[in-house]
Amino acid sequence: MAARIRKGDNVVVIAGKDKGRTGEVIRVIPAEDRAVVRGINVARRHQRQTARDQGGIISKEMPIHLSNIALAAPSDGKATKVAFRANKDGVKQRVAKRTGEVIDG
């Protein structure tokens, strides 16, 4: 299945404790249908000190299920579904269903 949400996309959280907030996708985990979004679903974790990293309590973004986020439309930033259409050269593109505009790519 084609990726409706990709790394670098701006998304809106549509369900959960961070509902209504927006952020950029840092990483997508297709095997688990999850994505890590900057500033969303932040948890505090204890981290042991290593030679490379300082120890202590750190905040890190945890994965969020893809069903709880929606792509933000490029023009107004509101949540939209994603459709796939071929352009005149036959190349498949992602299109915002609500506005009809092509999403970068």
RAGIKA-V176573 format. One record per helix or strand. SS is the DSSP state (H for helix, E for strand). FROM is the first residue (numbers start at 1). TO is the last residue. If there is no record, write none. Layout:
SS,FROM,TO + SS,FROM,TO
//
This chain:
E,10,13 + E,22,29 + H,30,32 + E,34,37 + E,42,47 + E,56,61 + E,64,65 + H,66,68 + E,69,72 + E,79,80 + E,82,86 + E,92,96 + E,102,102
//
